[in-house]
Amino acid sequence: MAIFLDSSRLNEIRKYHAMGILRGVTTNPTILLKEGVTGGIAGIRERVIEVARIVAPYPVSVEVTTNEPQAMIVQACDMAGWAENINVKITIHGPNGELENLPVIHQLETQHDVRVNVTAMMSAQQCFLAAMAGATYVSLFAGRVNNMGYDAVNEVMLLRRLLDSHELKAQIIAASTREILNVVQWLDAGAHIVTVLPNFVDGMIVHPYSKETVKMFLDDAAKNK
């Protein structure tokens, strides 16, 4: 799968999708609010449906806006019905460490046919348990792991070995990217997907020596007339 774009801006998504390099889009309440999506669930629905249409059949992640178990199930089922390529983000636990989220994830995957992206995870052990619960995607916030003084590459490698050895279906999303280098590092370590901000994609493409070389080619071509 490789690269998911962290954005809900339609012009950005169209731009990078046209390059043929995107394999999905991720959003969350913070991204949507920051990018001007208002109007509650109705506003989120309108934006996410348009994003899903642009990148179909590639997946789009949208996050529930509640942490009450039954409300999460109802909202997740509704969101999953917005488009065939939508998966729903559920955090690994509640804001105070409440443990009701894993049963919700398990129920959504096994009883409601909702593809779940379990999010806000900081360790391989959290991701492993989410995969055991049936999650389609497990999002390791690898950039924050690095910020805490640990090497996210080791967590990604450990997690990939666990998923493969236990034959779990979950795909690893390495998220919270901090540096352009993280993208290839984490993919090489075993992540199936890395989420990137648009400016990181630009940084992966543009190299100062490439610019210098392209200019030389064009200047020399202009002289040869």
Residue pairs with C-beta under 8 A, 6 or more apart in sequence:
1 23
1 24
1 171
1 192
1 193
2 21
2 23
2 187
2 192
2 193
2 194
3 21
3 22
3 23
3 24
3 183
3 193
3 194
3 195
3 196
3 201
4 22
4 23
4 24
4 25
4 26
4 59
4 61
4 173
4 193
4 194
4 195
4 196
5 12
5 13
5 16
5 22
5 24
5 25
5 26
5 195
5 196
5 197
5 198
5 201
6 25
6 26
6 27
6 31
6 175
6 177
6 195
6 196
6 197
7 13
7 25
7 27
7 31
7 35
7 197
7 198
8 25
8 27
8 31
8 32
8 35
8 37
8 47
8 48
8 51
9 35
9 198
10 47
10 50
10 51
10 54
12 198
13 22
13 25
13 51
13 54
13 55
14 54
15 198
16 22
16 198
16 201
17 54
17 55
21 201
22 55
22 58
23 58
23 193
24 55
24 58
24 59
24 60
24 61
24 193
25 51
25 55
25 58
25 59
25 60
25 61
26 60
26 61
26 89
26 117
26 173
26 175
26 195
27 48
27 51
27 60
27 61
27 62
27 63
28 61
28 63
28 89
28 119
29 63
29 65
32 43
32 44
32 47
37 43
37 44
37 47
39 46
41 65
41 75
44 62
44 65
45 79
45 82
48 60
48 62
48 79
48 82
48 83
48 86
49 82
49 83
51 60
52 60
52 82
52 83
52 85
52 86
53 83
55 85
56 83
56 84
56 85
57 84
57 85
58 85
59 85
59 86
59 87
59 115
60 83
60 85
60 86
60 87
61 86
61 87
61 88
61 89
61 117
61 137
62 79
62 82
62 86
62 87
62 88
62 89
63 88
63 89
63 90
63 91
63 119
64 71
64 72
64 75
64 76
64 79
64 88
64 89
64 90
65 75
66 72
66 75
67 91
67 94
67 95
67 98
67 101
69 100
69 101
69 103
69 104
72 90
72 101
72 104
73 104
73 107
73 108
73 112
76 88
76 90
76 104
76 108
76 112
76 114
76 116
77 108
77 112
77 114
79 86
79 88
80 86
80 87
80 88
80 112
80 113
80 114
80 115
86 115
87 114
87 115
87 116
87 117
87 136
87 137
88 108
88 114
88 115
88 116
88 117
89 116
89 117
89 118
89 119
89 139
90 101
90 104
90 105
90 108
90 116
90 117
90 118
90 119
91 101
91 118
91 119
91 120
92 101
92 102
92 118
92 119
92 120
92 121
92 126
92 129
92 130
93 99
93 101
93 102
94 100
94 101
102 129
102 130
102 133
105 116
105 118
105 130
105 133
105 134
105 135
106 133
106 134
108 114
108 116
109 115
109 116
109 133
109 134
109 135
109 136
110 134
115 136
115 137
116 134
116 135
116 136
116 137
117 135
117 136
117 137
117 138
117 139
117 173
118 127
118 130
118 133
118 135
118 137
118 138
118 139
119 139
119 175
120 139
120 141
121 127
121 130
121 138
121 139
121 140
121 141
122 140
122 141
122 144
122 145
122 148
123 140
123 145
123 155
124 140
124 155
124 156
124 158
124 159
124 162
127 138
127 139
127 140
127 159
127 170
127 172
128 138
128 159
128 162
128 163
128 166
128 168
130 138
130 170
131 138
131 162
131 163
131 166
131 168
131 169
131 170
132 166
132 168
134 169
135 170
136 169
136 170
136 171
137 170
137 171
137 172
137 173
137 193
138 159
138 170
138 171
138 172
138 173
139 173
139 175
139 195
140 152
140 155
140 156
140 159
140 172
140 173
140 174
140 175
140 191
141 175
141 176
142 152
142 155
142 156
142 174
142 175
142 176
142 177
142 182
142 186
142 191
143 152
143 175
143 176
143 177
143 178
143 182
144 176
145 151
145 152
145 155
146 152
146 178
146 182
147 178
152 174
152 182
152 186
153 185
153 186
153 189
156 172
156 174
156 186
156 189
156 190
156 191
157 189
157 190
159 172
159 190
160 172
160 189
160 190
160 191
161 190
162 168
163 170
163 172
171 192
171 193
172 190
172 191
172 192
172 193
173 191
173 192
173 193
173 194
173 195
174 182
174 186
174 187
174 189
174 191
174 193
174 194
174 195
175 194
175 195
176 195
177 183
177 186
177 194
177 195
177 196
177 197
177 200
180 200
180 203
180 204
182 194
183 194
183 196
183 200
183 204
186 194
187 194
196 204
